[in-house]
Amino acid sequence: MSEETFDLIVIGAGPGGYVAAIRGAQLGMKVAVVEKRGSMGGVCLNEGCIPSKALLDSSELYHLAKDRFAAHGIEVQPPTLNLGQMMARKDDVVKKLTDGIAFLFKKNKIVSFLGTAALLSPENGTHRVEVKGEETKVVSAKKVILATGSEAVQVPTMPFDGEFVVSAREALSFPSVPEHLLVVGGGYIGLELGSVWLRLGAKVTVVELLPRLVAGSDGQVAEALLRSLKKQGMTFMLGAKVAGVEKKDGKLVARVEAEGGMQEIACDKVLVAVGRRPLTAGLNLEGLGIAMDGSRIRVDADYATSVAGIYAIGDLIAGPMLAHKAMEEGAVCVERMHGEPSQVDYGCIPGVCYTWPEAASVGKTEEALKEEGIAYKTGKFSFIANGRAKCMDETEGFVKLLTEAEGGRLLGVHILGPRASDMIAEAVTVMAFGGSGEDIALTVHGHPTLSEVMKEAALDLDKRAIHG
């Protein structure tokens, strides 16, 4: 069995893993990456963030051409959906980005191994990783970063079958538009993929156990998003759960328990999107005695596990399962190995739901501030009064700022509206520097731009919004 030695081995080439590998190489380390897929990028690039956004953009263009071009004076024949071409474009976007990571590995002289990884017992202070691929080999290094990500949670009453009861992976590649898609889970993944198929012509019903959408988001944003999606044609059953799914007369029939009792819903596909869990099977964590906190790996401020020389980042450790969180942790983990005082500002990690309108947030919600007894001020402004939003015919939604009652430090920002995913960056920057609502109010924003809504919301903190 051949054995190669490196300074750092990264297990997993998802967002956290590939960033850690590249940053390690930039700092002079000899780096190896073990990845079980044939392409780089992990779930995010292959079956998550990137393909879903490609389909969201394509489906939104189809919707605009079908329903909204006429209002802009653009007269076209009713568009015809070529789902095969749409999927081919999505796959091409994915391939270009995953090939791009492979190029970056080559550029940074990172060695990649294709196969599944398992931690072996260390020898003479060196960690050893068994890689099972076309052939089995062992690679060793002083330091190992675990970055294997997560997988979709399966519900026991409706196990995945890859065709009728599916995870997001399969829902990104349906061969035809379902007549009726039942989505189990009202979080980011369920709402985004539900939006794709709704725009393309499916009837979409969302079943959510909680009485609201997107748990943990600002309540006003969640309520407004619910109204918007209902207006678009999405159906919701909140405070309900799917007790089971069976086939009847060539159709799926889901038994849904709600406050009014049990009812049966016929559908073509069931997308289960109730969450994700860390992907640790086969790593031999227990064999090495790596300490856990439930299903997550316990780490310290350096992302070090209980076993010296082994580190963990991303979905494997505490915190939101977000690609950008994993990427930051990957870079910071390697930099701290190098003696740099880097750190992730966990209070300034944005979250985005790529429905349309988009929902984006950072920091505390109003509900959390009330629960924690923190005195605060609120500033809010609607896109309906914004010139650029009117020109775009995208006036739905608002920006909401939360600041300290005394001192004005920015505590949270919540946006529902066009390009909220891009607009939230201004709020993240101000919060990262400990800035205030007044800092945003005093900043010159281009006119006409959507970002002016952020400035107006900041002015509204002191009831001096100009256009409201």
Buried (B, 14 or more C-beta within 10 A) or exposed (E): EEEBEBBBBBBBBBBBBBBBBBBBBBBEBBBBBBBBBEBBBBBBBBBBBBBBBBBBBBBBEBBBBBEEEEEEEEEEEEBEBEBEEBBEBBBEBBEEBBEEBBEBBEEBEBBBBBBBBBBBEBEEEEBBBBBBBEEEBBBBBBBBBBBBBBBBEBBEEBEBEEEBBBBBBBBBEBEEBBEBBBBBBBBBBBBBBBBBBBBBBBBBBBBBBBEBBBEEBBEBBBEBBBEBBEEBEBBBBBBBBBEEBEEEEEEBBBBBBEEEEEEEBEBBBBBBBBBBBBBBEEBBBEEBEBEBEEEBBBBEEEBBBBBEBBBBBBBBBEBEBBBBBBBBBBBBBBBBBBEEEBEBEEEBBBBBBBBBBBBBBBBBBBBBBEEEEEEBBBBBBBBBBBEBBEEBEBBBBBBBBBBBEEEBBBBBBBBBBBBBBBBBEBBBBBBEEEBBBBBBBEBEBEEBBBBBBBBBBBBBBEEEBEEB
